[in-house]
Structures are given as structure tokens and as C-alpha cells.
């Protein structure tokens, strides 16, 4: 029987959290010019997707411009992602 509680920090969630944190911090580390270019490549822009940047709908969740957004993204990943990973398995979840 399932219950409510704190989910475990699963392997896939841990790795996706690390990637999210790294991609969020990378524009600040790279500087204004390179960081801005990275942000333009990762952030979702519907018109750019039609022009061939098909990865953008999948990568935009890794970039968070605000620390509060980052906090809630990681919290949501942990709370929802752990349950899905336990149900689906790591390979299918990631």
C-alpha cells in the first residue's frame, strides 16, 4: 500500500538534479558572452524549434534564471521524479 511521505533520493533524480544545477550555474561561470549563447541554445523558443533547434523543448527545464525557480525545480524533480523513477525504473525515467 502506498502512502504519503518523503520519497527517497533516487539515482536518476540525483543525476538530473546535478545536470540542472550545472546548466543553471554554467552561464554565470562562462561569463556574459558565452553564457548568453548557451542560454539562447538551451531556452525554449517556439520559432527557433521550427527552424531546426529540436532539442529546445527537452533542454529548457535544465536552465533556471532565478534561485527560487531552481529551488522549486529541484524540489519538484525530487518529489515527483522519485515516485516516477521507482515506478518506471531509472532507464525509462531518465
N, C-alpha and C positions, 0 to 999 in steps of 0.2 A: 504494500500500500504506500503510495507517495504522500509525502507531507510537505509542509512548508518549512523552510529553514534556510540556512546559509549553504549555498552549493559549494562543492569542492572547487579548487582552482585546478582545472584540468590542463593537460599538456597542450592541446590545440589552442585553448583560450589564452594560456600563458604566452605562446608564441605570437598569436595575433595581437595581444596586448603589447608585447615588445616591439613588434613591427609598427603598430600605431604610434607608440611613444617615439620611436626612432624617426619615422616620417614626419611627425609633428615638430620635432626638435631640429631636424636636418636643415630646413630653410634658415633658421637662426644661426646655425653653425656655419653654413656655407656663405652667408653674407647676403646683402641685398640683391645683387645681380644674379648670382647662381641660384639663390634661394627663391627668388621671384620666378625664374624659369622653371624650377622644379614644381612650384605651386601651380603654374599655368599648365604644366603637363599632367598633374595629378587631379586637380579640382575638376568637378563635373560641369561641363558647358555643353548643353544640348547641340548647339550649332557645330561645335568642334567634333562632336561624336559623329555627326552626319558627314563631316569632312574626313573621317578616317581614324580618329582617335578613339577606337572602340574600347580601349581599356578604361576610360574615364568613369563609366558607371560602376566599375568594380574597385577603383582605387580611391575615390573621393572620400570614403569613410576613414581612410588612414590619416587624413590631414585635418587637424583641428586648430583653428586660429586663436582660440581663447582657452585659457586654463580650465575654466568651468566646463566648456564643451568637452575638453579632453577628459576631465574627471567623470562626467556623465557618460561619455562614450565607453570608457574603460569599465565603469560600473555596470552599464547595460550589457556590455560584452560578457562580463563575468556572470551576472545574474541570469541572463537568457542563454548565452552561449554555452555555459557549463551544462545546463539541462539538455540542450540540444545535442551537445557532444556526447553526453552519457547515453542518450537515446540512439543517436545515429552512428556513433563511433568517430574517432578522430579523423580518419581519412575522408569520410564523407562530409563531415562538418567543415573541415578546412578547405 
